[in-house]
């Protein structure tokens, strides 16, 4: 290929343009060796396999596992106006600041509606695009070796461990940041190969977009160093590192912002907080963190080859398990693997590249800095598995002479993986199926029990709420959602004392934007317990804190009426009539308030108005008769 002879500006790092001997060797080693497959045909096969594998998730519903914060209870996504889009760009969601992800959810809602299916289908289509980008990236790395590129992309695309990233609506951030991440990688390879400044700029722009989609993208500069190494331009050289200075600056900015947000910060009030909790927990000493982090590292590797017992919440072990053999030995085995990667530096290029691609891209979520309540999460394997899958098929292609044997064996495993992926998508059908699946593997997890209690609370299964909820409570869970679920359960059982106690705890624990729900529910419980004045106060607070300032006006009016606060009741019913809310009932009940205030004539006028509007309104007819007026 002809080189661009224009000298780049001083500010742009310039790689060597001398063809590397390693690149030539790579081309001969990784040639197709008789195997031919048209790239378009390969792309179609990959696309069909991915869509079949993830098809089961298209009819799924939202799950109340962050989906409420991202979509179902996010007023800015539910009401996709331009003003809400602007607001959304300055909002933290689920302890993450990723404005591009939130903008994509806003656009999803604006273009395709608010049903879960459209969000899941779009996630899957972005995942398909990512898979095809990996096909392209692998072709670049292997000098168009179609067998390796096809199989790497296929297995990455259909891997069962990727269901969480694709089928879970809340993981739009995962598929979106990956899209820009691999676009950046592809542009960087073009930059190295063609020495054109524009590709460096494209790479940088895609990197920023990736960081705006999810903070995990900050590891890209390390991946670019690996690409330098792959193209025989050294690894941790001064030249390579200094050429990535703009990337490292962006990485530091977004990394610091992520730690700040997950620690409960709001950038000095510049970011609107939607979550009251914090994600970063320093409950373990460094030795324990290393054991758990490297244990997760090994589990990710194991499940890359044998994806069994999958679920959405991998709990930390109990304190009595901290010194179990799998945790004590995990750092040793992990360091052996990394040591083999270092040993391969000058001997096996693909091994070094693949092992450290995996390690660099998963390093930040290995719980060395404890984030969240899980020891590992399947979504964290999304980008890293490229490194492991690349090693497997690169060396199979080198070591196995029969390409038909590679294809035949791969076809069998691919069918198994597609089935497992399809089966795993069904566990995300709804909140109940999601956590029922986790309960099989984590029956003592407070988080799993809490979410099952919340789910059964929404479906009215009181006994299950108490079964799972009280267990979670006994293990120290005091989330606002659990407090609300238990409060609702005791309310339905008629135990108002316990219900009111849990409603107060729910109010205390709720983030500001969710307090209105707890106040509303407590208002109903106070009303039914006969605490009418307190009920009216609760409904007032619920309206003040909620988006709809008149939502519970009728309930407050009735509570005021029963509390003998007739003037307040009269005002509420008058406002309801003006707003056209339950007008017949408002006229009838306002008549009661008027009569109690001594305005009998006004009461009669209101009752006659009801009869004029609705001659069959029984309460108004009976009230007129009581006042000695013939309806």
Phi, psi and omega per residue, in radians:
X1 nan 2.390 -3.132
X2 -1.183 2.441 -3.141
X3 -1.526 2.558 3.040
X4 -1.340 2.071 -3.043
X5 -1.496 -0.137 3.121
X6 -1.196 2.275 3.137
X7 -1.309 2.274 3.087
X8 -1.248 2.835 3.109
X9 -1.178 2.774 -3.110
X10 -1.017 -0.592 -3.041
X11 -1.278 -0.205 -3.100
X12 -1.799 2.151 -3.140
X13 -1.110 2.464 -3.083
X14 -2.052 2.022 3.109
X15 -1.318 2.862 3.056
X16 -1.141 2.445 3.134
X17 -1.752 0.048 -3.137
X18 -1.299 2.227 3.137
X19 -1.051 2.366 -3.100
X20 -1.558 2.536 3.089
X21 -1.156 -0.538 3.141
X22 -1.151 -0.654 3.130
X23 -1.094 -0.696 3.127
X24 -1.174 -0.713 3.103
X25 -1.104 -0.739 3.125
X26 -1.030 -0.715 -3.118
X27 -1.088 -0.730 -3.123
X28 -1.280 -0.633 -3.131
X29 -1.257 -0.613 -3.002
X30 -1.808 0.300 3.130
X31 -1.100 2.904 -3.041
X32 -1.308 -0.298 3.008
X33 0.840 0.896 3.063
X34 1.601 -0.259 3.126
X35 -1.515 2.211 3.114
X36 -2.232 2.440 3.077
X37 -2.719 2.115 3.137
X38 -1.062 2.305 -3.116
X39 -0.990 -0.606 3.127
X40 -1.194 -0.760 3.109
X41 -1.098 -0.744 3.123
X42 -1.057 -0.746 3.138
X43 -1.103 -0.688 3.132
X44 -1.147 -0.752 3.123
X45 -1.076 -0.779 3.121
X46 -1.059 -0.795 -3.106
X47 -1.089 -0.769 -3.137
X48 -1.111 -0.755 -3.135
X49 -1.095 -0.760 3.140
X50 -1.106 -0.794 -3.098
X51 -1.156 -0.678 3.093
X52 -1.122 -0.767 -3.094
X53 -1.091 -0.649 -3.050
X54 -1.774 0.096 -3.073
X55 -1.030 -0.631 -3.070
X56 -1.043 -0.409 -3.094
X57 -1.459 -0.181 -3.011
X58 -1.160 -0.416 3.139
X59 -1.746 0.167 -3.134
X60 -1.241 2.842 3.071
X61 -1.803 3.065 2.975
X62 -1.138 2.687 3.001
X63 -2.033 2.475 3.138
X64 -1.449 1.131 3.107
X65 -2.469 1.293 -3.057
X66 1.429 -0.406 -3.138
X67 -1.026 -0.542 3.110
X68 -1.142 -0.705 -3.119
X69 -1.253 -0.587 -3.115
X70 -1.451 -0.653 -2.985
X71 -2.304 -1.122 -2.858
X72 -1.174 -0.521 3.115
X73 -2.005 0.229 3.117
X74 -1.645 1.806 -3.018
X75 -1.054 -0.493 -3.107
X76 -1.290 -0.529 3.062
X77 -1.464 -0.647 3.129
X78 -1.190 -0.504 3.119
X79 -2.131 1.400 -2.953
X80 -1.361 1.196 3.033
X81 -1.566 2.878 3.130
X82 -1.119 -0.664 3.122
X83 -1.078 -0.697 3.116
X84 -1.212 -0.552 3.068
X85 -1.112 -0.787 3.124
X86 -1.072 -0.747 3.110
X87 -1.110 -0.691 -3.086
X88 -1.059 -0.538 -3.102
X89 -1.201 -0.233 3.114
X90 -2.034 0.457 -3.052
X91 -2.042 2.411 2.964
X92 -1.518 2.371 3.099
X93 -2.241 2.248 3.106
X94 0.891 0.730 3.101
X95 1.088 0.560 3.054
X96 -2.374 2.515 3.010
X97 -1.979 1.817 -3.131
X98 -2.504 1.370 -3.013
X99 -1.038 -0.585 -3.128
X100 -1.195 -0.664 3.065
X101 -1.087 -0.793 -3.127
X102 -1.153 -0.630 3.088
X103 -1.122 -0.629 3.126
X104 -1.191 -0.627 3.072
X105 -1.185 -0.691 3.057
X106 -1.033 -0.811 -3.130
X107 -1.142 -0.684 3.092
X108 -0.993 -0.821 3.138
X109 -1.138 -0.718 -3.104
X110 -1.180 -0.671 -3.051
X111 -1.531 -0.681 -2.952
X112 -2.094 0.042 3.114
X113 1.604 -3.093 -2.967
X114 -1.812 0.062 3.127
X115 -1.240 2.582 -3.087
X116 -1.064 -0.637 -3.064
X117 -0.947 -0.714 -3.094
X118 -1.162 -0.656 3.130
X119 -1.169 -0.701 -3.131
X120 -1.200 -0.717 3.120
X121 -1.111 -0.763 3.127
X122 -1.113 -0.742 3.047
X123 -0.944 -0.791 -3.090
X124 -1.159 -0.682 3.125
X125 -1.168 -0.655 3.063
X126 -1.153 -0.700 3.077
X127 -1.051 -0.722 3.098
X128 -1.080 -0.752 3.087
X129 -1.056 -0.703 3.100
X130 -1.074 -0.730 -3.140
X131 -1.081 -0.723 3.127
X132 -1.234 -0.545 3.038
X133 -1.156 -0.659 3.083
X134 -1.144 -0.646 3.044
X135 -1.011 -0.813 3.131
X136 -1.140 -0.807 -3.104
X137 -1.084 -0.739 -3.141
X138 -1.178 -0.630 3.060
X139 -1.091 -0.665 3.077
X140 -1.094 -0.815 -3.068
X141 -1.173 -0.572 -3.034
X142 -1.818 0.253 -3.121
X143 0.943 0.850 3.048
X144 1.191 0.595 3.001
X145 -1.300 1.862 -3.009
X146 -1.264 -0.600 -3.125
X147 -1.125 -0.883 -3.134
X148 -1.119 -0.805 -3.083
X149 -1.109 -0.743 -3.135
X150 -1.108 -0.816 -3.059
X151 -1.271 -0.635 3.090
X152 -1.072 -0.852 -3.122
X153 -1.142 -0.744 -3.117
X154 -1.040 -0.896 -3.062
X155 -1.243 -0.586 3.041
X156 -1.130 -0.700 -3.080
X157 -1.221 -0.557 -3.061
X158 -1.828 0.121 -3.013
X159 -1.129 2.294 -3.117
X160 -1.043 -0.509 -3.132
X161 -1.209 -0.165 -3.136
X162 -1.624 0.005 -3.136
X163 -1.050 -0.748 -3.114
X164 -1.036 -0.693 -3.126
X165 -1.235 -0.475 -2.997
X166 -1.767 -0.855 -3.000
X167 -1.477 -0.380 3.087
X168 -1.440 2.056 -3.059
X169 -0.974 -0.698 -3.086
X170 -1.076 -0.326 -3.130
X171 -1.593 0.419 2.949
X172 -0.901 -0.611 -3.139
X173 -1.071 -0.603 -3.116
X174 -1.177 -0.907 -3.096
X175 -1.193 -0.572 -3.085
X176 -1.285 -0.783 -3.138
X177 -1.157 -0.559 3.105
X178 -1.159 -0.661 3.096
X179 -0.965 -0.892 -3.118
X180 -1.277 -0.520 3.135
X181 -1.078 -0.869 -3.111
X182 -1.339 -0.489 2.989
X183 -1.066 -0.703 3.101
X184 -1.111 -0.756 3.130
X185 -1.067 -0.774 -3.129
X186 -1.104 -0.720 3.125
X187 -1.170 -0.596 -3.134
X188 -1.193 -0.693 3.075
X189 -1.070 -0.741 3.096
X190 -1.058 -0.668 3.122
X191 -1.089 -0.781 3.129
X192 -1.147 -0.671 -3.063
X193 -1.363 -0.611 -3.000
X194 -1.942 -0.174 3.097
X195 0.942 0.762 3.083
X196 -1.980 2.196 -3.040
X197 -0.985 -0.573 -3.066
X198 -1.040 -0.581 -3.121
X199 -1.237 -0.580 3.030
X200 -1.092 -0.750 3.130
X201 -1.148 -0.770 3.105
X202 -1.016 -0.752 3.139
X203 -1.038 -0.793 -3.127
X204 -1.108 -0.766 3.138
X205 -1.075 -0.783 3.131
X206 -1.128 -0.591 3.091
X207 -1.106 -0.787 3.113
X208 -1.079 -0.749 3.115
X209 -1.098 -0.643 3.107
X210 -1.139 -0.745 3.108
X211 -1.129 -0.599 3.111
X212 -1.264 -0.230 3.105
X213 -1.666 -0.610 3.088
X214 -2.915 2.375 -3.026
X215 -1.167 -0.322 3.129
X216 -1.067 -0.259 3.140
X217 -1.159 -0.211 -3.048
X218 -1.094 -0.213 3.139
X219 -1.438 -0.054 -3.088
X220 -0.959 -0.726 3.131
X221 -0.952 -0.615 3.098
X222 -1.184 -0.657 3.089
X223 -1.154 -0.649 3.099
X224 -1.119 -0.630 3.047
X225 -1.102 -0.664 3.081
X226 -1.137 -0.649 3.097
X227 -1.155 -0.678 3.022
X228 -0.969 -0.830 3.135
X229 -1.042 -0.783 -3.110
X230 -1.047 -0.596 3.141
X231 -1.645 0.382 3.010
X232 1.057 0.654 3.093
X233 -1.935 0.434 -3.122
X234 1.439 -3.140 -3.112
X235 -2.181 -1.571 -3.100
X236 -1.566 0.941 3.095
X237 -1.521 2.763 3.118
X238 -1.028 -0.738 -3.115
X239 -1.087 -0.795 -3.133
X240 -1.126 -0.741 -3.098
X241 -1.192 -0.806 -3.124
X242 -1.136 -0.538 3.112
X243 -1.205 -0.264 -3.137
X244 -1.798 0.161 -3.074
X245 -0.937 -0.805 3.097
X246 -1.009 -0.640 3.135
X247 -1.197 -0.740 -3.136
X248 -1.162 -0.595 3.104
X249 -1.109 -0.826 3.107
X250 -1.082 -0.719 3.138
X251 -1.060 -0.756 3.133
X252 -1.131 -0.702 -3.137
X253 -1.105 -0.889 -3.096
X254 -1.248 -0.576 3.090
X255 -1.140 -0.792 3.117
X256 -1.121 -0.675 3.122
X257 -1.121 -0.714 -3.138
X258 -1.104 -0.779 3.123
X259 -1.111 -0.713 3.129
X260 -1.080 -0.823 -3.111
X261 -1.169 -0.780 -3.100
X262 -1.247 -0.300 3.036
X263 -1.526 0.066 3.082
X264 1.759 0.064 -3.109
X265 -1.377 2.899 3.125
X266 -2.375 0.422 3.102
X267 0.978 0.837 3.099
X268 1.109 0.580 3.124
X269 1.520 0.010 -3.108
X270 -1.402 -0.319 3.124
X271 -2.010 2.251 -3.134
X272 -1.323 2.176 -3.112
X273 -1.520 2.283 3.074
X274 -1.982 -0.069 -3.083
X275 -2.272 2.250 -3.076
X276 -1.467 -0.465 -3.042
X277 -1.356 -3.141 2.999
X278 -2.176 2.676 -3.105
X279 -1.713 -0.535 -3.064
X280 -1.434 2.191 -3.133
X281 -2.242 2.272 3.116
X282 -1.908 1.043 -3.087
X283 -1.627 -0.142 -3.109
X284 -1.997 2.593 3.002
X285 -1.319 2.918 -3.032
X286 -1.076 -0.656 3.123
X287 -1.063 -0.749 3.123
X288 -1.168 -0.701 3.104
X289 -1.046 -0.721 3.128
X290 -1.130 -0.718 3.121
X291 -1.082 -0.830 -3.107
X292 -1.203 -0.674 -3.133
X293 -1.110 -0.828 -3.134
X294 -1.261 -0.504 3.027
X295 -1.068 -0.799 3.081
X296 -1.041 -0.717 3.107
X297 -0.954 -0.783 -3.128
X298 -1.238 -0.662 3.134
X299 -1.132 -0.701 3.098
X300 -1.039 -0.738 3.133
X301 -1.142 -0.798 3.136
X302 -1.008 -0.804 -3.063
X303 -1.325 -0.230 3.013
X304 -1.158 -0.628 3.141
X305 -1.623 -0.648 -3.087
X306 -2.267 1.470 -3.079
X307 -1.416 1.424 -3.123
X308 -2.058 2.908 3.072
X309 0.894 0.787 -3.110
X310 -1.410 2.478 3.043
X311 -2.806 3.126 -2.948
X312 -1.728 -0.057 -3.129
X313 -2.541 1.861 3.133
X314 -1.706 1.749 -3.035
X315 -1.223 2.656 2.925
X316 -1.131 2.617 3.099
X317 -1.261 2.847 3.026
X318 -1.194 2.822 -3.090
X319 -1.030 -0.490 3.128
X320 -1.261 -0.153 -3.118
X321 -1.828 -0.046 -3.031
X322 -0.997 -0.543 -3.101
X323 -1.822 0.392 3.053
X324 -1.126 2.683 -3.008
X325 -1.029 -0.620 -3.102
X326 -1.165 -0.473 3.123
X327 -1.500 -0.682 -3.134
X328 -1.138 -0.716 -3.064
X329 -1.494 -0.228 -3.062
X330 -0.980 -0.823 3.136
X331 -1.045 -0.599 -3.133
X332 -1.122 -0.883 -3.115
X333 -1.132 -0.681 -3.136
X334 -1.140 -0.725 3.135
X335 -1.197 -0.520 3.050
X336 -1.119 -0.784 3.131
X337 -1.085 -0.807 3.126
X338 -1.154 -0.618 3.083
X339 -1.107 -0.695 3.069
X340 -1.096 -0.629 3.089
X341 -1.103 -0.756 3.112
X342 -1.128 -0.734 3.123
X343 -1.031 -0.570 -3.098
X344 -1.385 -0.029 -3.018
X345 -0.906 -0.826 -3.105
X346 -1.812 0.018 -3.022
X347 -1.998 -0.740 -3.076
X348 -2.331 1.616 -3.031
X349 -1.004 -0.770 -3.083
X350 -1.133 -0.634 -3.133
X351 -1.151 -0.837 3.122
X352 -1.070 -0.832 -3.115
X353 -1.051 -0.864 -3.065
X354 -1.182 -0.774 -3.118
X355 -1.104 -0.766 -3.076
X356 -1.446 -0.383 2.939
X357 -1.086 -0.817 3.103
X358 -1.047 -0.840 -3.053
X359 -1.174 -0.805 -3.108
X360 -1.098 -0.677 -3.055
X361 -1.441 -0.187 3.101
X362 -1.967 -0.117 -3.021
X363 -0.960 -0.774 -3.017
X364 -1.221 -0.265 -3.103
X365 -2.007 0.377 3.114
X366 -1.520 0.239 3.051
X367 1.131 0.371 2.933
X368 -1.161 -0.583 2.905
X369 -1.898 1.845 -2.981
X370 -1.143 2.023 3.136
X371 -2.170 2.181 -3.134
X372 1.362 -2.998 -3.051
X373 -1.936 0.266 -3.092
X374 -2.053 2.548 -3.130
X375 -1.329 -0.427 3.049
X376 -2.797 2.917 3.135
X377 -2.575 2.375 -3.045
X378 -1.073 -0.543 -3.117
X379 -1.103 -0.418 -3.109
X380 -1.244 -0.206 3.131
X381 -1.496 -0.029 -2.929
X382 -1.013 -1.112 3.092
X383 -1.297 -0.765 -3.052
X384 -0.952 -0.572 -3.077
X385 -1.106 -0.299 3.047
X386 -1.008 -0.768 -3.108
X387 -1.051 -0.796 -3.130
X388 -1.206 -0.771 -3.129
X389 -1.145 -0.616 3.104
X390 -1.067 -0.793 3.129
X391 -1.023 -0.814 -3.056
X392 -1.000 -0.928 -3.027
X393 -1.415 -0.425 3.046
X394 -1.103 -0.800 -3.086
X395 -1.413 -0.508 3.006
X396 -1.066 -0.723 3.134
X397 -1.119 -0.612 -3.140
X398 -1.349 -0.670 -2.960
X399 -1.627 -0.450 -3.084
X400 -1.763 2.057 -3.085
X401 -1.196 -0.692 -3.077
X402 -1.444 1.924 3.107
X403 -1.231 -0.493 3.072
X404 -1.140 -0.616 3.090
X405 -1.146 -0.743 3.096
X406 -1.070 -0.808 -3.120
X407 -1.130 -0.756 -3.119
X408 -1.116 -0.834 3.119
X409 -1.109 -0.704 3.131
X410 -1.133 -0.635 -3.137
X411 -1.100 -0.730 3.137
X412 -1.108 -0.842 -3.133
X413 -1.137 -0.645 -3.138
X414 -1.091 -0.713 3.113
X415 -1.101 -0.742 3.115
X416 -1.089 -0.794 -3.141
X417 -1.106 -0.707 3.127
X418 -1.091 -0.699 3.110
X419 -1.135 -0.782 -3.138
X420 -1.115 -0.663 3.109
X421 -1.139 -0.817 3.113
X422 -1.007 -0.802 -3.132
X423 -1.095 -0.684 -3.126
X424 -1.214 -0.581 3.107
X425 -1.057 -0.527 -3.101
X426 -1.234 -0.380 3.111
X427 -1.223 -0.297 3.100
X428 -1.653 0.326 -3.122
X429 -0.992 -0.791 3.058
X430 -2.757 -3.118 -3.078
X431 -1.082 -0.674 -3.122
X432 -1.106 -0.832 -3.134
X433 -1.159 -0.611 -3.114
X434 -1.101 -0.862 -3.061
X435 -1.499 -0.377 2.996
X436 -1.136 -0.653 3.074
X437 -1.137 -0.762 3.123
X438 -1.158 -0.579 -3.109
X439 -1.086 -0.515 3.105
X440 -1.064 -0.560 -3.079
X441 -1.854 -0.369 -3.080
X442 -2.306 1.027 -3.060
X443 -1.164 -0.325 -3.135
X444 -1.780 0.112 -3.126
X445 -1.276 2.132 3.083
X446 -1.028 -0.674 -3.110
X447 -1.146 -0.761 3.128
X448 -1.119 -0.790 3.113
X449 -1.093 -0.718 3.116
X450 -1.037 -0.808 -3.101
X451 -1.219 -0.577 3.034
X452 -1.144 -0.715 3.106
X453 -1.072 -0.778 3.124
X454 -1.089 -0.712 3.134
X455 -1.105 -0.843 -3.123
X456 -1.185 -0.474 3.059
X457 -1.108 -0.699 3.136
X458 -1.230 -0.464 3.131
X459 -1.674 0.041 3.033
X460 1.364 0.291 3.137
X461 -1.562 1.493 -2.940
X462 -1.059 -0.777 -3.076
X463 -1.080 -0.662 3.105
X464 -1.217 -0.610 3.069
X465 -1.026 -0.839 -3.108
X466 -1.202 -0.637 -3.135
X467 -1.074 -0.960 -3.081
X468 -1.401 -0.628 -3.075
X469 -1.196 -0.765 3.139
X470 -1.165 -0.578 3.081
X471 -1.123 -0.830 3.130
X472 -1.067 -0.702 3.124
X473 -1.090 -0.693 -3.133
X474 -1.163 -0.364 3.128
X475 -1.675 0.165 3.014
X476 1.705 0.071 3.129
X477 -1.328 2.221 3.121
X478 -2.378 0.701 3.139
X479 -1.216 2.717 -3.131
X480 -1.105 -0.597 -3.129
X481 -1.167 -0.754 3.119
X482 -1.154 -0.756 3.111
X483 -1.031 -0.698 3.116
X484 -1.173 -0.705 3.139
X485 -1.131 -0.761 3.108
X486 -1.160 -0.685 3.099
X487 -1.056 -0.792 3.134
X488 -1.108 -0.678 -3.134
X489 -1.124 -0.798 3.139
X490 -1.200 -0.557 3.058
X491 -1.093 -0.790 -3.131
X492 -1.169 -0.460 3.072
X493 -1.425 -0.125 3.125
X494 1.511 0.153 3.113
X495 -1.615 1.414 -3.028
X496 -1.178 -0.541 -3.127
X497 -1.091 -0.871 3.113
X498 -1.156 -0.687 -3.135
X499 -1.040 -0.819 -3.110
X500 -1.136 -0.612 3.098
X501 -1.110 -0.783 3.134
X502 -1.242 -0.573 3.072
X503 -1.100 -0.686 3.102
X504 -1.105 -0.707 3.096
X505 -1.135 -0.661 3.097
X506 -1.105 -0.723 3.096
X507 -1.080 -0.782 -3.104
X508 -1.105 -0.608 -3.051
X509 -1.582 -0.322 -3.014
X510 -1.203 2.481 2.949
X511 -1.138 2.763 -2.992
X512 -0.976 -0.692 -3.056
X513 -1.329 -0.096 3.132
X514 -1.983 -0.053 -3.077
X515 -1.095 -0.511 -3.071
X516 -1.052 -0.552 -3.138
X517 -1.133 -0.813 -3.123
X518 -1.132 -0.699 3.104
X519 -1.127 -0.721 3.112
X520 -1.069 -0.838 -3.130
X521 -1.127 -0.692 3.115
X522 -1.172 -0.581 3.073
X523 -1.039 -0.745 3.116
X524 -1.119 -0.772 3.141
X525 -1.108 -0.738 3.101
X526 -1.121 -0.691 3.104
X527 -1.046 -0.850 -3.085
X528 -1.267 -0.370 3.078
X529 -1.492 -0.042 3.129
X530 1.539 0.121 3.120
X531 -1.583 1.214 -2.941
X532 -1.189 -0.663 -3.124
X533 -1.147 -0.736 3.090
X534 -1.163 -0.629 3.106
X535 -1.067 -0.767 3.123
X536 -1.075 -0.695 3.115
X537 -1.128 -0.712 3.121
X538 -1.106 -0.758 3.137
X539 -1.137 -0.612 3.081
X540 -1.099 -0.828 3.140
X541 -1.121 -0.693 3.127
X542 -1.050 -0.724 3.120
X543 -1.226 -0.646 3.127
X544 -1.118 -0.682 -3.063
X545 -1.544 -0.345 -3.133
X546 -1.511 3.011 3.128
X547 -1.268 -0.644 -3.099
X548 -1.663 1.932 -3.016
X549 -1.402 -0.047 3.114
X550 -2.187 0.189 -2.999
X551 -1.007 -0.657 -3.015
X552 -1.992 0.459 -3.091
X553 -1.064 -0.746 -3.134
X554 -1.111 -0.685 3.134
X555 -1.181 -0.703 3.115
X556 -1.159 -0.699 3.138
X557 -1.050 -0.785 3.141
X558 -1.123 -0.729 3.132
X559 -1.110 -0.712 3.095
X560 -1.104 -0.684 3.135
X561 -1.104 -0.786 -3.124
X562 -1.241 -0.410 3.116
X563 -1.515 0.130 -3.115
X564 1.090 0.435 3.041
X565 -1.670 1.289 -2.932
X566 -1.208 -0.603 3.121
X567 -1.126 -0.790 3.122
X568 -1.113 -0.697 3.106
X569 -1.104 -0.780 3.120
X570 -0.994 -0.781 -3.131
X571 -1.112 -0.726 3.130
X572 -1.123 -0.782 -3.112
X573 -1.177 -0.616 3.087
X574 -1.097 -0.730 3.128
X575 -1.151 -0.661 3.104
X576 -1.081 -0.736 3.128
X577 -1.097 -0.753 3.133
X578 -1.099 -0.604 -3.112
X579 -1.540 -0.103 -3.122
X580 1.308 0.493 -3.109
X581 -1.697 2.051 3.080
X582 0.754 0.974 -2.933
X583 -1.061 -0.775 -3.117
X584 -1.043 -0.821 3.119
X585 -1.115 -0.692 -3.131
X586 -1.102 -0.747 3.088
X587 -1.100 -0.771 -3.108
X588 -1.099 -0.818 -3.085
X589 -1.303 -0.514 3.058
X590 -1.150 -0.576 3.086
X591 -1.064 -0.688 3.102
X592 -1.098 -0.785 3.128
X593 -1.092 -0.728 -3.134
X594 -1.115 -0.760 3.138
X595 -1.069 -0.727 -3.130
X596 -1.186 -0.440 3.088
X597 -1.511 -0.012 3.114
X598 1.620 0.102 -3.123
X599 -1.713 1.304 -3.089
X600 -1.135 -0.727 -3.130
X601 -1.080 -0.730 3.106
X602 -1.108 -0.667 3.118
X603 -1.101 -0.752 3.141
X604 -1.102 -0.731 3.133
X605 -1.061 -0.730 3.131
X606 -1.124 -0.731 -3.115
X607 -1.183 -0.665 3.090
X608 -1.147 -0.614 3.100
X609 -1.107 -0.666 3.091
X610 -1.104 -0.816 -3.100
X611 -1.136 -0.576 3.081
X612 -1.141 -0.706 -3.115
X613 -1.369 -0.645 -3.050
X614 -2.556 1.570 -3.080
X615 -1.043 -0.300 -3.094
X616 -1.690 0.192 -3.119
X617 -1.345 1.787 -2.967
X618 -1.127 -0.777 -3.090
X619 -1.075 -0.731 3.138
X620 -1.133 -0.730 3.115
X621 -1.037 -0.848 -3.117
X622 -1.126 -0.645 3.123
X623 -1.169 -0.648 3.082
X624 -1.123 -0.732 3.134
X625 -1.083 -0.723 3.111
X626 -1.076 -0.532 3.129
X627 -1.529 0.107 3.100
X628 1.331 0.401 -3.131
X629 -1.965 2.262 3.116
X630 -1.331 2.131 -3.126
X631 -1.057 nan nan
